[in-house]
Amino acid sequence: MPTLNDVMKRISHIFISLCCSIIFIWAAGYFFLSSLTSYEFEHNLHKYIHTSNTIHKNRSEGWATTRVGKYNINAVPDITKIREPKIAVWGDSYVEAWQVNDDQKMPQVITSLLHQKEIDLFCFGIGSSGDSVADYYFDMPAYEQLAQPVVAHCIIITNFTDISPDQTSDQKNGVFRSNPLRLEYIASRPSFQNIKRILNEWGLYFVWEPIRALMKTQIHLIPSIRQSSYQQSASEDPATGADIEGAWAFLLSKFKQQTEVPIIFVYCPAIPMIHNNELVLKNPDSNTARLFNQICAAYDIGFIDVSTRFLDYYKQTGKFPRGFSNTRPGSGHFNAAGHRIVAEAITAYIEMTRGS
């Protein structure tokens, strides 16, 4: 029969093992899990943005560290302190660019390339995962005021659903609607921010997933069948032709009314890519790209198609502009090479238009 001393030893061993396990899990999570995204309310922008003066570590796709500056601008501590004329680059998670380090993000690469060419312009990015074209529309005046002088706006799109009406939006403020065509502003507030802030401060990233799972748990008393959804691109949508042309004409006309600064749309399709274990080099939306280019020209708005540059990079190197060592090649967000290719395309366009 175990003595009291034996029982106490077993309990102490269990307690020590538990503490060591918790420390190991915490350390593994701190170094190998991504930071949680936290938000704060910014009065100049009248919306919630990424918490300023923080460090975001991304580990799930790529392996990078981002320094979050003021006003939702990554890699720039305070855009109001920069006196050079500026180019604003708008986008969603592709411009947010958690996946690459600050010096590899396209705005920083553009600035570097411009300075090498002795062009006195500074480029900065405004991007959050899930942002829509309507978010860019509503935010442009505020950023032109904060970052003055802004001399051009570049809008990054990766497919044509990005600029089509009635797209789903998680917690964003701007929405592009149809029937009738309109741009709506709906104030939103991110959820669970106090919990995320505390977990971030203590590096307890691993705690968030089970908490989120519990908050989203649904109890089903009877069996149910859920229908999966497939989101089509604009070129596949039955509402193409006159309807989508009208929607894009409406959208571009609103942008022209919103700012007097030149606007350039930068189209970065997901090619080359691997689909069903086959290499795809042809963009299925090339006809839609030509249509949108024509509508842009009608409204004196620039258009850059990066398709050829992406394909040339693959043909020359056998590598993809998307994907990382810990993700599938050709899919996901831009890697460092992808950011540089887009930056080179924008730089070449700026250089060409300045000389014309």
N, C-alpha and C positions, 0 to 999 in steps of 0.2 A: 504494500500500500504506500503511495507516494506521501512523503512528508510535506509539511507546510513549506519548508525551504525549497523542495523540488517544485512545488506548484508556483511559488514566487519566481523561481528561475525561469520556468516555462513562460510565465506571463511577461517577464522582462524581455525574454528572447523574442516573443511575438511583438511586443511593443517596439523594440529596436528594429525588427524586420519591417514593421509597418512604417516607421519613420524613414528608414532607408529607402523603402519603395516609393514613398511620397516624394522624397527629395530627388530620387532618380527620375520619376515621372515629371516633376517640375522642371528639372534641368533639361531633360530631353525636349519638353515642350517649349521651353524658353529659347533653345538654340535651333530647334528643327521645325517649329510650327510658325505660321504667319501671325503677325500682330492682328488684333481686332481693330476694325475701323470705328473710330469714335468721331462724334460731331459736336459742334458748338454753333450757337446762333450768331451770325454776323450782321450787324445792324446796317452797315453800308450796302449790303447786298439783299437785305431783308429775307434771309433764308438760312437754313442750316448747312454748314460746310464742314469739311474735315477739320479736326482740331488743330489749330496753328501751333507751330514750334514743337512738333512731335516727330518721332522717328517711326517709320513703318517698315517692318521687316516682312518680306514676302518669301516664302519657302515652298509653297505648293506648286507654283509654276515659275520656273526660274529660281534664282537665288540672289536676291537684291535687297538693297537698303535705300529707302527714300526719305529725304528730309522735307517735311511738310512745312511750307511757309505760310504767310498770312494770305487771306482771301482765296483759299483753295488752290493756291499755285504751288506746285511741287518744285523743289530744287532752287527756289528763289526766296530768300528770307522775307523780303518786303519789297514788292514791286514798286511801291510809291517812292522808293529811294533811288530807283534807276532813272537817269535823266535822258538817256538816248531815246530816239524814236523807236516805237515798238511794233512788233507783229504779234497778234494774239492767235494762238492755235487752239481751236475748239474741238472737243471730242468726248467720248465716253471713257470706258476703261482703257482704250487704246492710247489715249493721251494721258490719262492718269498714270499708266505705265509703271505699276508696282513691280513688274517682272524684271526690269532692268535698273541698274544703278543710275544715279542722277546725271552723270556725264554722258550716258548713253541714250538718254531720252531725246526724242526728235527736236523739241524746242532748243535744247542746249547744243545739239549738234548743228542745227541751223545757225545759231548765233556764232558758233565757232567757224563754220564755213564762210559766213558773211564777213567776219572780221579778217579771215585769211585773204579775202578778196578786197579788203579795205572798204567795205560797205558798212557804214556806221548805223547798224540797226540791231536791236535786241529782241529776241524772240522768247515768249513765255507761253506755257500751256495751261488751259483751264479744262480739266476733265475729271469726271467722277463716273464710276460704274453705273450704267443705266441712264445716264443723261440723254435727253432727246434733242432734236433740232429745235423744238419749242423752248427748251431751257436756254439754248444759245441765244435765241431771239430776245427773250425777256432780259437776259443778263448783259447783253452788249452795251447798253447805255451806261450801266454802273461801272463796268470795267473800263470803258473809254474815259470815264471821269477819274477813276482811281489810278489808272496807268498812263495817263496822258503824257505825251501824245501817242495815240495808237494810229498807225498809218495803213494797216491792212489786217483783215481777218481771214484766217485759213480754217476751213471746216473739214475735219477728217470724217469720211464715211467709208464703211467697209462693205456695205451692201445697200440696196435701194429701199429696204424696209426702214432704214435709218431716217429717211426723209419722206416717208409715206404716212398718210393719216391713219389714226385709230390703232397705233401700236401700243402694246401693253407697257406700263411703267410702274415700277415697284413703289418708290417713295419720292418721286421727283415732282417738281413744281410746274413744269411746262408740259402741255399736251396739245398735239396737233389733231384736230377733229375734222370729220367730214359731215355732210348732211345737216346743216350747211358747213362749208369750209370755214374753219376758225382756229385761232390759237388761244388757248385758255391758260390762265395762271391759277393753280390750285396750291395754296400753302400747305406744306407737308412737314411732319415732324418725325424724325427717325425714332425707332422703337428701342427700348432696352438700353438706353445710353448710360444710365447710372451704373448698371451692372457691368457693361463693357468697360467703362472708365476704371472701375475698381479692379477688374480682372487684368486690364492692361498695366495698371500701376504696379501690380504684384507679379506680373509675368505669368499669370495663370491662364494662358491661352487654351490649355487642354480642357478647362472646365466649361468653356462656352458651348461646345458642341452638344454635350448631354443636356445642358440647360435649354438650348434652342430646341432640341428634339422633344423634350418634355413639354415645352410651350406650344409646340405644333402638333402634339399627339392628338389624334382623333379616335374616339371610341366608336366602333361599329357593332351594333347589336345584331345585325343580320348581314349575311354576305352581300357584297356589292361589287360591281364591275365598273372600273374607271376607264374611260376612253382616252387614249393617248392623242396628243395633238401634234400636228406637223405644220410648222410655220413656213409659208411659201415666200419666195422672194417677190419683188414687185413685178418682175418679168413673167412669173408664173401665175400671178394673181389674175382672175378673170376680169377684174376691174382695170385692166390696162387700156391703152389707147386714149380716147378723149378724156376719160375720167381721170387717169393718172396725170395726163398732160395738164389738165385743168388744175389739179391739186398742186402740181409743181409750179405752175405759173402763179398761182395764188401765193404759195410759200415764198417764192423768189421776189415777188412784188412787195410782200410784207417786209422782207429783209432790206430791200432797197429803200423803203420808207423809214426803217428803223435806224439806219446809219448812212452817213455820207462817205464813209471809208470804203475802199475797195474790198470786195469779198471774193474769195477763191475757194471752191469746193475741191477737195483732194480725195479721189476715189482709189481705194486700196483693196481690191478684191482678194478673196481667199484662194489665190492661185500662185504657184502650183500647189496642188494638194493631193492627198491620197484618199480615194473614195472606193469602198468595196475592194480594197487591196490593189487598186489600179491607180497609176499616176495620171492626174488630170492636168493638162497644160492649157486647155482652151477654156476661156471664161464663158459660161453659159449666159451671162447677162451682158454680153458685149453690145448687143443691139439696144438694150435699155440704156447703157452708158452713152451711146451715140445720141439717143433721144434726149437724155438729160443734158448733155453737152449743148445740143441745139437750143434748148430752152434757156440754159444759162447765157448763151451768146445773145439771145433776144433781149435779155435784161442786163446786158453788159456786166455779167458776172463771170469770173474766171473759172476754168475747169482743168484739173490735172488728173490724168489717168496713169496710175503707177503700174499698170498691168505689165507693160513691156519691160520695165526695169526689174520687176520681180522675176519674170521669166528669164531674162538675160542673166540675172544673178544665179539662178538655178543651173542654166546651161553652162555657165563658166566655172561653177564651183561644185555642182552636185548637192548644194545645200539649200535649205528652205529659209525664207524670211520670217516664218512663224515656227514656233516650237522650241523646246529646250531639252536639255539632257534628261530632265525628269518628266517630260511630257511626250506626246506623240509628235513625230516630225510633220511639219506642214500644217498643223492645226493650232488653235489657240491664239494668243496674242503675239505681237511682233517681238522677235528677239532683237539683240543689239544690231544685227545686220539689217533687219527689217526697218528699224528706226532710222538707221543711216541712209538706207535707200530712199525712204520717204523724205527725209531731210534734204538729200541731194536733189530730188525732184522739185521740191519747193524752192530751194536756193537757186536752181537753174531758172525757174520761172520768174523769180524776183529779179534776177540779174537781167533776164531778157526784157522784162517789162520796163525796168528802169532805163534801159538803153533805147527804148522805142519812143 
